[in-house]
Amino acid sequence: MKVSLNNPSTKTLISLKEILDILPHRYPFLLVDKVVSIDLEKNQIVAQKNVTFNEEFFQGHFPGAPIMPGVLLLEALAQTGGILVHQNGFTNKSAVILNITQAKFRTAVKPGDILFLYAEALHVSARGGRIRGKAMVGDKIAVEAELAFALRDKNQI
C-alpha cells in the first residue's frame, strides 16, 4: 500500500475525533493522529503520527538530542493495528498486546518527523490475532515488527 510519504496534508480517512471513539488511549499515550489509507480486502492500513517537540517523552529521552522511544514506536504500530481490527467489525473490542516478535529498530524518529504507520493483519479472530507492521519516516524504516494481541471487551479494559 503506497501513500504520499512526504505530504502532511495526505487525505484523512479516519480523523482524530473518530480514533478517540475507536481506541481507549488518551494523551499522552494516543500515538495515532489520523488514518490515511485503508484496504479491508487486503487487511492493510496506513496511519500517520506527527512527531512534535512538545511530546512529553522528549523531555527525558535524550533531551540534548531527542529521539522517540522505540517502545512507543511499537505502541503506535499496535494502535494502528487496533484501528484495523475495529474496521474489520470488532467494534466492541479493544486489542491488548500479547507479544512482539522480530522487532528491528533501524532509524531514529526525531521531533518534526512525520511517521507513517503501516499495519497488515496476518490473522484476526474473535479472541485475538497478529499483525505485521512497520513505521517509516520518508523512505526510511524506523521499526518493523510482528505483534500478537488479544481482543477484550471494551468495558473490561
C-alpha positions in Angstrom: 0.0 0.0 0.0 1.6 3.3 -1.1 0.8 6.7 0.3 2.4 10.1 -0.3 5.0 9.8 2.4 6.1 13.5 2.4 2.7 15.1 2.2 1.4 16.2 5.6 -1.9 17.0 4.1 -2.5 13.4 3.0 -6.2 12.8 2.8 -7.7 11.8 6.2 -9.9 8.7 6.1 -10.4 8.3 9.8 -9.9 11.5 11.8 -8.5 12.0 15.3 -12.0 12.5 16.6 -13.1 9.1 15.2 -9.9 7.5 16.5 -10.8 8.7 20.0 -14.1 6.7 19.6 -12.2 3.6 18.5 -9.2 3.4 20.8 -9.3 3.6 24.6 -6.0 5.6 24.7 -5.8 9.3 25.6 -3.0 11.9 25.8 -0.1 11.4 26.2 -0.5 7.7 25.1 -2.6 8.2 22.0 0.0 7.8 19.3 -2.0 7.9 16.0 -3.2 11.3 14.6 -5.2 10.0 11.6 -5.7 7.2 9.1 -4.7 8.0 5.6 -5.3 4.6 3.8 -7.2 1.5 4.5 -7.8 -1.6 2.4 -10.1 -4.1 4.2 -9.8 -6.7 1.3 -6.0 -6.8 1.9 -6.3 -6.2 5.6 -4.0 -3.2 5.4 -4.0 0.2 7.0 -1.7 3.3 7.0 -1.9 5.8 9.8 0.1 9.0 10.5 1.7 10.4 13.6 3.1 14.0 13.5 6.0 13.9 15.9 6.4 17.3 17.6 9.0 18.6 20.1 6.2 19.1 22.6 5.8 15.4 23.1 6.3 14.6 26.8 8.7 11.8 26.2 11.2 14.2 24.6 11.7 15.9 28.0 13.6 13.0 29.3 14.6 10.8 26.4 18.0 12.2 25.4 17.0 15.9 25.9 20.1 17.2 24.1 19.4 15.0 21.1 15.8 13.8 21.4 14.6 10.6 19.7 11.2 8.9 20.1 11.5 5.8 22.3 11.4 2.5 20.5 8.7 1.1 22.8 6.4 4.0 21.8 7.0 3.3 18.1 5.8 -0.3 18.8 2.8 1.0 20.7 2.0 3.3 17.7 2.0 0.3 15.4 -0.2 -1.6 17.9 -2.7 1.2 18.0 -2.8 1.3 14.2 -3.4 -2.4 14.2 -6.2 -1.9 16.8 -7.9 0.6 14.4 -7.7 -2.0 11.6 -9.2 -4.7 13.8 -12.1 -2.3 14.7 -12.7 -1.6 11.0 -12.9 -5.4 10.5 -16.1 -5.5 12.6 -14.8 -5.9 16.1 -16.3 -2.6 17.3 -17.0 -3.6 20.9 -13.4 -4.9 21.5 -10.0 -3.4 22.2 -6.8 -5.1 21.2 -4.2 -5.7 24.0 -0.6 -6.6 23.1 0.4 -10.2 24.0 3.8 -10.3 22.4 6.2 -8.7 20.0 8.5 -10.6 17.7 11.0 -9.9 15.0 11.3 -6.2 16.1 14.1 -4.4 14.3 14.9 -0.7 15.0 16.6 1.0 12.0 16.2 4.8 12.1 15.7 7.3 14.9 12.5 9.3 14.9 13.1 12.9 15.8 10.9 16.0 16.5 9.4 17.3 13.3 9.2 13.9 11.6 6.0 12.6 10.0 5.7 9.0 11.0 3.7 6.7 8.7 2.5 3.5 10.4 1.8 0.5 8.2 -0.1 -2.5 9.5 -1.2 -5.7 7.9 -3.5 -8.2 9.7 -2.0 -11.7 9.4 -4.7 -13.3 11.4 -7.8 -11.9 13.2 -10.4 -13.9 15.2 -12.9 -13.1 18.0 -10.1 -14.0 20.5 -7.2 -12.1 19.0 -4.7 -12.1 16.2 -1.4 -11.0 14.8 -0.3 -8.0 12.7 2.9 -7.2 10.8 3.8 -3.5 11.0 6.4 -1.0 10.1 6.9 2.6 10.9 8.6 4.9 8.4 9.9 8.4 8.2 10.1 9.3 4.5 11.5 6.3 2.7 13.4 5.0 5.8 12.1 2.3 8.1 12.2 3.3 11.7 11.0 0.0 13.1 9.3 -3.2 11.9 7.8 -6.0 14.0 5.1 -8.6 14.3 2.6 -8.0 17.2 0.2 -10.5 18.7 -2.8 -9.3 20.5 -5.8 -10.5 22.5 -9.3 -8.9 22.0 -11.0 -7.8 25.2 -14.5 -6.3 25.7 -14.1 -2.5 25.8 -15.8 -2.4 29.2 -13.3 -4.9 30.7 -10.2 -2.7 29.9 
